[in-house]
Amino acid sequence: LENGASSPYFMTKDFLQSNSLYTAGVDMEMPFCSKNRDAVSQMQACAVDSGQACDTRNNLDEATERLLRSKSRYGLLGDSMNHTHRVTWDNAKYDGTILKSAHRGIVLLKNDGAFLPKEPSTVSLVAVVGSAEELEQGDNGSSAVQPSGRFVNVLEGLQGVYGLDKVVIIREKSAESEAIIRKADMVVVDVGFTFWFEGEFIPPSTGGDRRYLTLHQWDTELIETVASLNPNVVVAITAGASVIVEDFVDKVKGILWMGYPGPLGGQALADILAGHVNPSGRMPTVTPKRAQDYLPEGINLEPWVWEKADPAPAYPYIHGFKHMWEKGISPRYPFGWGLSYSTFEHMQPRVSLDSAGDVVIVQAEVKNTGTVAGLETVQVYATCKACSNKRLPIQLVAFAKVQLAALEQRQVELRVSVRELAAYDVEASSWILEKGTYDILVGSAVDSALLKSAPLTFDGDRVFNYPGKPWAKKRDLAQRKDCRDNCSPVPESERIKAWALPSTLPFDMLMVFVWAKLNWKTTVVILVLVLG
């Protein structure tokens, strides 16, 4: 942070960073405050020279003042802090928002032969396989959440929409269960991940980076087994990012990516399958056909692991959909992809600049060519093949959602600051919009067959910078002290101990507690058996 002394904010950084975070303007560490302890411990022991100790004292003083100032502003200090007020909210009101978010977030990846939607009146039997009685809420680390209102898993959602008498859960393999699967009008296979596999990393091995981009092997085998009994399979995937589907994509009728859909995710999925809601979600990542397609050559595909942790891992300048676009690698599903029960046509866009030359105005015509109303996402991307400065090969610069009735056509206007087209020049320490012709691409996903291009030309270079806005109530921190002097060690018994990574025992205990919380019925049975 520049001009941190006058900033009205404080900064926080998560997990095990070096002492340089203080000079970068970071004030608070999470979750252990390890470097705070290390710095104070080293000063108390006179383990660093007086100049470094003086700088550290000043940095800690400034960080502490910014934290206290922010706490004071929000009434978190002294008599101003209200310890008695209890926050309440209207669950019914927010359940509507939660459900709407889930409806709009679930992405229909595949719908072979318009198999979906399956209206309840046309269905006699729905078989449900997999983890449909669980509803993963995402991370159980620092961002863990506990729903306060309704909670509807996939099985409950399907039962609520199709009826208890029509929905059968398959919990184990048997001749009877296979007969049910063969007879079903639709088989919903619920699969995916949990925080154990892709949540916040908790040593030694919980969460962290996914080990692979495919589903777990047992999930893939389950899909293939069910598909061999009945082709009318719909796969619902819970995951925080793309999942490679090549092993089963041609064996099922439908695939939906649910992300982590929240406490009403099961109801949202059922509403979409039944056609009560027209799907409108769009993929926030590209779905490659192979893991090696996702990254440039020479980048290690091995997952990050604690034992081999690189404190300064090297990341490619581009990866994912930008890399695949530049190299012409075809994905299974492009960035921005998402099907609907409607179909849409995008017309040739018109692109111009406003009178000041600061805003790109994109006018796009889109038509619903289907028979039902739908929500389309108009996406705007920019490329510059003629630009010489290092820049991303393609970038999303704007998008807009538009609700269209069947056969309705409408013009959508999107406005983009020309700054969005600039690229950062390291040597100049500025953002530069190079002169030349840019291609403005408009469509429904990052696929050349789905995008229409319009040129936009700039006659000269433009240089931008982003000066920070001064705080209206600017109050400079105390002058940095010149505290270089001879160090007097603090008695060892009074020193703050340097921070060290805890043994695995606390983490083991945390995992036991989390498991017990998630499986409380089993925990009660175990306690009854153990305690007699």
Salt bridges, closest charged atoms under 4 A:
ASP27 OD1 - ARG66 NH2 2.83
ASP38 OD2 - LYS35 NZ 3.80
ASP55 OD1 - ARG480 NH2 3.96
GLU62 OE2 - ARG480 NH1 3.09
GLU65 OE2 - ARG475 NH1 3.14
ASP95 OD2 - ARG150 NE 3.74
GLU133 OE2 - ARG171 NH2 2.88
GLU198 OE1 - ARG210 NH1 3.85
GLU224 OE2 - LYS251 NZ 3.15
GLU246 OE1 - ARG332 NH2 2.77
ASP271 OD2 - HIS103 NE2 2.84
ASP293 OD1 - ARG290 NH2 2.76
ASP358 OD1 - ARG462 NH2 2.75
GLU376 OE1 - ARG282 NH2 2.68
GLU376 OE2 - HIS346 NE2 2.78
GLU408 OE2 - ARG410 NH2 2.91
GLU413 OE2 - ARG415 NH1 3.41
